[in-house]
Amino acid sequence: MAKTLSRNRNPCLKPNAKAQESHETSQAQGFSKLRVPSADFAHHRVGVARLNHGSFGSPPAPVLEKAQEYRSEWLAQPDEWYYADRLEDGLRSSTAAVAKLMNSEAEQVVLVENATVAACIVAQRWGRLVLAAASKPHADCASDEHGHPRRPKVMMFNFAYEAVVNVVRHYCCDVGADLVLVDIPFPISHSKEVLDAIQRCIDRHQPEYALLDMVTSQPAITIPIIDVVKLCQSSGMEVAVDAAHALGNVEVDVEAIGADFLFTNLHKWAFAPSGVCALQFQGDTEKVEQLHHPIVSWHWREGLKAESMWTGTRDYSAMLAVPRSLAYHAEAGGGGAHGHLHLMQFNHSQVLRFAYMLGEAWGTIEKDGALPVPPSMCSSMAMVRLPEALKADSPEAVAALRSRLREVFKVEAALICLNKQCYVRLSHQIYNCKADYVRLQEAVKRMAKGKDLVEQEQRVVEQEQSQ
């Protein structure tokens, strides 16, 4: 059995051998080598290549310890935390830390559980506006080409995250709005294709609202969000940006972006424990007063910040640990004013390095040497086409392939079927190393040889585990 498939070694992290020594990660061009203590990610299961950081993230040990500290202090004396405002003060400190990194005023940011909750807050408002428009006398309503009252439109990408799509369906479409999709091509070669596709959708549907990704999840595409927001707002749309994959992955400057709303998870790329999301909003007082947390609790109608601060008794430790997670992110990038940027650049360069390595090994790089998404539209995630010999040409086949990678070869990777082609979404975080990607490379090559060889590999692995 090849060493890259061994269950009992992790070539990137060795928690039982000199755990406090620094683990040196390969150098990305343009700045110093980055180091993290190997113990910081020793809670990862040994022998598993984790190439799917984008889905769930991974908080390092110092952040987990800080969260546990807050959790223990709350359990020791919750009355002090609640009635002496320790919880509120802590959450305000976390909000201020996120706001600073996003280039926002703290009063324009709230922390919620995840991006889906943030999407609910925005879509609720739109749904109420849709209902208000429908209640107007027929003569006061805009009409479609058939003379019927025109239904408001919400615009999203064809690759929008399905959970967020369902949010829009529930809050907006169920009360009279239509969902219209921007057809982004894939593979894609230039950011202009995104802008052209949006313009075509605007020309055809004249939507009132837009909920658009900053970095799409599957496939992973970094959107030219500043240009996109300007284009939509020039057509009179209210714009929300789903930046779930953004903070800690790509630079987020809400002032430059200029959207009405933007929400971004901190537990994906900013090293926070699950789950924390920052929702940033701009606009007049009336607009802000129309935003409400979907969980109605003690602070109902006291404003979104108060409503979000306390939704009931639950674990707030992940939110309280945000300043430590953001500090760790900067430290991992070398510290200083450019630490965050350096880490993002490092992950970007490394994921491209390994994407090209895998594409060349599998023979799936295009004739012109291109990846399915150009480097300029990649973040810390990149797409690579898998060999056709895998016959993973349906969602069911892709799900089975993903299970085989995890169960037989101990590789966690996000796969997707698009146009009857299977692609892997690679992630890179500072705990990853070349051996992780080599493991995936060899696993795919072996599976491409046929089902019998896969079964043979599984029997060998089972024999190893029994020894």
C-alpha positions in Angstrom: 0.0 0.0 0.0 1.3 3.4 -1.0 2.3 5.6 2.0 -0.1 8.3 0.8 -3.0 6.0 1.5 -2.0 4.8 4.9 -4.5 5.4 7.6 -2.0 5.7 10.4 0.1 8.7 9.4 -0.6 12.3 8.6 2.4 13.7 6.8 1.2 17.3 7.4 0.5 17.2 11.1 2.2 15.0 13.7 0.5 15.8 17.0 2.4 13.1 19.0 5.9 14.1 17.9 7.1 17.5 19.0 3.6 18.9 19.0 4.8 22.4 19.9 7.3 22.7 17.1 6.2 24.8 14.1 5.0 23.1 11.0 6.5 24.7 8.0 4.2 25.1 5.1 5.5 25.4 1.5 6.4 28.9 0.5 4.1 30.8 -1.8 5.8 33.2 -4.1 6.1 36.8 -3.1 6.3 36.7 0.7 7.9 34.8 3.6 7.2 31.2 4.5 4.2 30.8 6.8 4.2 28.7 9.9 1.6 27.3 12.2 2.2 25.2 15.3 1.4 21.6 14.5 -0.6 21.3 17.7 -3.1 23.9 16.5 -4.8 21.4 14.2 -4.0 18.2 16.1 -7.7 17.7 16.6 -8.1 16.7 13.0 -8.5 13.0 12.5 -5.1 11.5 11.7 -4.7 10.0 8.3 -7.5 12.0 6.6 -6.6 14.4 3.8 -9.0 17.4 4.5 -9.4 19.2 1.2 -12.8 20.6 1.9 -12.1 23.5 4.2 -14.6 25.6 2.2 -17.6 23.7 3.5 -17.1 23.8 7.3 -13.8 25.5 8.0 -11.7 24.5 11.0 -11.0 26.6 14.1 -7.4 26.1 15.4 -6.8 25.0 19.0 -6.1 28.5 20.4 -9.5 29.6 19.2 -11.3 26.5 20.5 -9.6 27.1 23.8 -10.9 30.6 24.0 -14.4 29.5 23.1 -14.3 26.9 25.8 -13.1 29.5 28.3 -16.1 31.6 27.5 -18.4 28.6 27.7 -17.0 27.6 31.1 -17.3 31.1 32.5 -20.9 31.3 31.3 -21.7 28.0 33.0 -20.0 29.1 36.2 -22.2 32.2 36.6 -24.6 32.9 33.8 -26.4 35.7 35.8 -23.3 37.8 35.8 -22.9 37.4 32.1 -26.5 38.2 31.4 -27.5 40.8 34.0 -24.1 42.6 34.4 -23.9 42.9 30.6 -20.7 40.8 30.2 -22.4 39.0 27.3 -23.5 42.1 25.6 -20.1 43.8 26.0 -18.4 40.7 24.6 -20.6 40.5 21.6 -20.1 44.2 20.9 -16.3 43.7 21.0 -16.7 40.8 18.5 -18.9 43.0 16.3 -16.4 45.8 16.4 -13.5 43.5 15.4 -15.4 42.2 12.4 -16.6 45.6 11.3 -13.0 46.9 11.3 -11.8 44.1 9.1 -14.8 44.7 6.7 -14.2 48.5 6.7 -17.6 49.2 8.2 -19.0 51.1 11.1 -19.8 48.7 14.0 -23.3 50.0 14.3 -23.9 48.7 10.8 -23.0 45.1 11.6 -24.7 42.4 13.6 -23.6 38.8 14.3 -26.0 36.0 13.6 -25.7 32.2 13.5 -24.9 31.6 9.8 -25.4 33.0 6.3 -28.8 31.3 6.0 -30.1 33.3 9.0 -28.7 36.5 7.5 -30.4 35.7 4.2 -33.7 35.2 6.1 -33.3 38.7 7.6 -32.9 40.3 4.2 -35.5 38.2 2.4 -38.1 38.8 5.1 -37.9 42.5 4.3 -38.3 42.0 0.6 -41.2 39.7 1.2 -43.0 42.4 3.2 -42.3 44.9 0.4 -43.8 42.4 -2.1 -46.9 42.1 0.0 -47.2 45.8 0.4 -47.0 46.3 -3.4 -49.6 43.6 -3.9 -52.0 45.4 -1.6 -52.1 48.5 -3.7 -55.1 49.2 -5.9 -54.8 47.6 -9.3 -54.6 51.0 -11.0 -51.5 51.9 -9.0 -49.6 48.8 -9.9 -47.2 48.3 -12.8 -48.5 45.9 -15.4 -46.9 43.2 -17.4 -47.2 42.7 -21.2 -50.6 41.0 -20.7 -52.0 43.8 -18.6 -51.8 41.8 -15.4 -50.2 43.3 -12.2 -46.5 42.8 -12.6 -44.9 40.4 -10.1 -41.7 41.7 -8.4 -38.5 39.8 -9.4 -35.6 38.6 -7.2 -32.4 37.9 -9.2 -29.9 35.2 -8.2 -27.2 33.2 -9.9 -27.8 29.8 -11.3 -25.1 28.6 -9.0 -26.6 30.2 -5.9 -26.4 28.2 -2.7 -29.6 26.1 -2.6 -30.4 26.8 1.1 -30.4 30.6 0.3 -32.5 30.0 -2.8 -35.0 28.2 -0.6 -35.0 31.2 1.7 -36.0 33.5 -1.2 -38.6 31.0 -2.3 -40.1 31.0 1.1 -40.1 34.6 2.0 -40.5 36.2 -1.4 -41.9 33.8 -4.0 -44.5 32.4 -1.6 -46.0 35.9 -1.3 -46.0 36.9 -5.0 -42.5 37.4 -6.3 -40.7 35.6 -9.1 -37.2 34.2 -8.9 -35.1 34.8 -12.0 -31.6 33.3 -12.5 -28.5 34.7 -14.1 -27.0 32.0 -16.3 -23.3 32.1 -15.5 -21.4 29.8 -17.9 -19.2 27.0 -16.7 -16.4 26.5 -17.5 -15.8 30.3 -17.5 -12.8 32.2 -18.9 -13.3 35.9 -18.0 -15.2 38.0 -15.4 -16.9 39.9 -18.2 -19.0 36.8 -18.9 -20.6 37.3 -15.5 -21.4 41.0 -16.1 -22.8 40.2 -19.6 -25.0 37.5 -18.1 -26.3 39.8 -15.5 -27.1 42.5 -18.1 -29.0 40.0 -20.1 -31.1 39.0 -17.1 -31.8 42.7 -16.2 -32.8 43.5 -19.8 -35.2 40.6 -19.9 -36.7 40.7 -16.4 -36.1 44.1 -14.8 -35.8 42.7 -11.3 -36.3 44.9 -8.2 -34.0 42.8 -5.9 -30.7 41.0 -6.3 -29.1 38.4 -4.0 -25.8 37.6 -5.5 -22.8 35.6 -4.4 -19.3 37.2 -3.9 -17.7 33.7 -4.1 -20.0 31.0 -5.4 -19.9 27.7 -3.5 -20.2 25.1 -6.2 -18.6 25.7 -8.6 -16.2 28.0 -6.8 -16.1 31.3 -8.8 -15.0 34.7 -7.4 -17.4 37.2 -8.7 -16.3 40.8 -9.7 -18.6 42.0 -7.0 -17.9 45.7 -7.1 -18.8 45.9 -10.8 -21.7 43.6 -10.2 -23.2 45.8 -7.5 -22.8 49.0 -9.5 -24.5 47.4 -12.5 -27.4 46.2 -10.4 -27.9 49.5 -8.5 -27.7 51.5 -11.8 -30.8 49.6 -12.8 -32.6 50.5 -9.5 -32.2 47.2 -7.7 -31.7 46.8 -4.0 -28.7 44.5 -3.7 -27.7 41.9 -1.1 -24.3 40.1 -1.4 -24.0 36.5 -0.2 -20.4 36.6 0.9 -20.6 33.3 2.9 -17.2 32.2 1.5 -15.6 35.6 1.5 -14.1 36.9 4.8 -10.7 35.3 5.3 -10.7 34.0 1.8 -10.8 37.2 -0.3 -10.7 40.8 0.7 -14.0 42.2 1.9 -14.4 46.0 1.8 -18.0 46.8 2.3 -17.5 50.5 1.6 -16.0 49.8 -1.8 -18.6 47.1 -2.6 -21.4 49.4 -1.7 -24.2 46.8 -1.5 -27.3 47.5 0.6 -26.6 44.3 2.5 -23.7 41.9 2.8 -23.3 38.8 4.9 -20.3 36.6 5.5 -19.5 33.6 7.6 -16.6 33.7 10.0 -16.5 29.9 10.6 -15.5 29.0 7.0 -12.3 31.0 6.3 -11.8 33.3 9.3 -11.1 30.4 11.8 -14.1 31.1 14.1 -15.9 28.1 15.7 -19.3 27.2 14.2 -21.3 29.1 13.7 -20.9 32.9 13.3 -21.9 35.2 10.5 -21.6 39.0 10.1 -24.5 40.8 8.4 -23.6 44.4 7.3 -26.3 46.8 6.2 -26.4 50.3 4.8 -29.2 52.7 4.1 -31.7 55.1 5.7 -33.3 54.6 9.0 -36.6 53.3 7.6 -34.8 50.5 5.7 -32.9 49.4 8.8 -36.0 49.4 10.9 -37.5 46.9 8.5 -34.9 44.3 9.3 -35.7 41.7 11.9 -34.2 38.5 13.2 -36.3 35.5 12.2 -36.4 34.3 15.8 -38.8 36.5 17.7 -37.7 36.8 21.3 -37.4 39.3 24.1 -36.1 42.2 22.1 -38.8 42.1 19.4 -39.1 45.4 17.5 -36.2 47.0 19.4 -34.1 46.9 16.3 -32.0 44.3 14.6 -29.0 44.7 16.8 -30.9 44.1 20.0 -33.0 41.3 18.4 -29.8 39.5 17.2 -27.9 40.1 20.5 -30.2 37.8 22.4 -32.4 35.3 20.7 -32.7 33.1 23.8 -30.5 30.9 25.9 -27.9 29.2 23.7 -24.2 28.9 23.3 -22.7 32.3 22.4 -19.1 31.2 22.8 -18.3 31.1 19.0 -19.4 34.7 18.7 -17.4 35.7 21.7 -14.3 34.1 20.4 -14.3 36.1 17.1 -11.6 38.5 18.1 -9.2 35.6 18.9 -10.1 33.9 15.5 -9.4 37.1 13.5 -6.1 37.6 15.4 -5.1 34.0 14.6 -5.9 34.6 11.0 -3.5 37.6 10.9 -0.9 35.7 12.9 -1.0 32.8 10.5 -0.3 35.2 7.7 2.8 36.5 9.4 1.2 39.1 11.6 1.2 42.8 11.2 -1.0 45.0 9.0 -0.8 42.7 6.1 -1.2 39.3 7.9 -4.8 38.7 6.7 -3.8 39.5 3.1 -0.7 37.4 3.1 -2.6 34.3 4.3 -5.2 34.8 1.6 -2.5 35.2 -1.1 -0.7 32.1 0.2 -3.8 29.9 0.1 -4.7 31.3 -3.4 -1.3 30.5 -4.8 -1.1 27.1 -3.2 -4.6 25.9 -4.3 -3.7 26.9 -7.9 -0.4 25.1 -7.7 -2.1 21.8 -6.7 -5.0 22.3 -9.1 -2.6 22.4 -12.0 -0.7 19.4 -10.5 -3.9 17.3 -10.3 -5.2 18.4 -13.7 -2.0 17.5 -15.4 -1.8 14.1 -13.5 -5.3 13.2 -14.6 -5.0 14.6 -18.1 -8.0 17.0 -17.6 -6.3 20.3 -18.2 -7.7 22.0 -21.3 -5.6 22.1 -24.5 -4.7 25.7 -23.8 -3.6 24.8 -20.3 -6.6 26.4 -18.7 -8.5 25.4 -15.5 -12.4 25.5 -15.6 -12.1 28.8 -13.7 -9.2 31.2 -14.5 -6.8 32.0 -11.7 -8.1 35.6 -11.4 -11.5 34.2 -10.5 -10.2 31.7 -8.0 -9.8 32.3 -4.3 -8.5 29.7 -1.8 -10.7 27.3 -3.8 -10.2 26.0 -7.4 -12.0 23.6 -9.7 -10.5 20.7 -11.5 -12.2 18.3 -13.8 -12.0 14.6 -12.9 -11.2 11.9 -15.6 -14.2 10.7 -17.6 -13.2 7.1 -16.9 -14.8 7.5 -13.4 -18.2 7.7 -15.2 -19.4 10.2 -12.5 -21.9 11.8 -14.9 -24.9 12.1 -12.5 -25.5 13.5 -9.0 -26.0 10.0 -7.7 -22.7 8.7 -9.2 -20.9 11.8 -7.8 -22.3 11.1 -4.3 -21.1 7.5 -4.5 -17.7 8.6 -5.7 -17.4 11.1 -2.9 -18.2 8.4 -0.4 -15.6 6.1 -1.8 -13.0 8.8 -1.5 -13.9 9.3 2.1 -14.4 5.7 3.2 -11.7 3.9 1.2 -9.0 6.5 0.6 -9.6 8.8 3.5 -9.9 12.0 1.4 -12.5 14.7 2.1 -13.2 16.6 -1.1 -16.2 18.4 -2.5 -17.4 17.0 -5.8 -20.1 18.3 -8.2 -21.6 17.1 -11.5 -22.1 19.9 -14.1 -23.1 19.2 -17.7 -22.5 15.5 -17.1 -18.9 16.2 -16.1 -17.5 15.6 -12.6 -15.4 18.3 -10.9 -13.6 18.6 -7.6 -13.6 21.8 -5.6 -10.2 22.0 -4.0 -9.6 24.1 -0.9 -6.3 25.1 0.7 -5.8 26.2 4.2 -2.6 26.6 6.1 -2.7 23.1 7.6 -2.7 21.5 4.1 0.4 20.2 2.4 1.4 18.5 -0.8 0.8 15.0 0.6 -2.9 15.7 0.9 -3.3 16.5 -2.8 -1.0 13.6 -3.8 -3.4 11.3 -1.8 -6.3 12.6 -3.9 -4.3 12.4 -7.1 -3.5 8.7 -6.6 -7.0 7.8 -5.3 -8.6 9.2 -8.4 -6.1 7.5 -10.7 -6.8 4.1 -9.0 -10.6 4.5 -9.2 -10.3 5.5 -12.8 -8.8 2.0 -13.5 -12.0 0.3 -12.7 -14.4 -0.9 -10.0 -12.5 -4.1 -9.3 -9.4 -2.2 -8.3 -11.4 0.0 -6.0 -12.8 -3.0 -4.2 -9.3 -4.5 -4.0 -8.0 -1.2 -2.4 -10.9 -1.4 0.1 -9.9 -4.9 1.1 -6.3 -3.8 1.6 -7.4 -0.9 3.7 -9.6 -3.1 5.8 -6.7 -5.5 6.4 -4.5 -2.6 7.5 -7.1 -1.5 10.0 -7.5 -5.0 11.5 -3.7 -5.3 12.2 
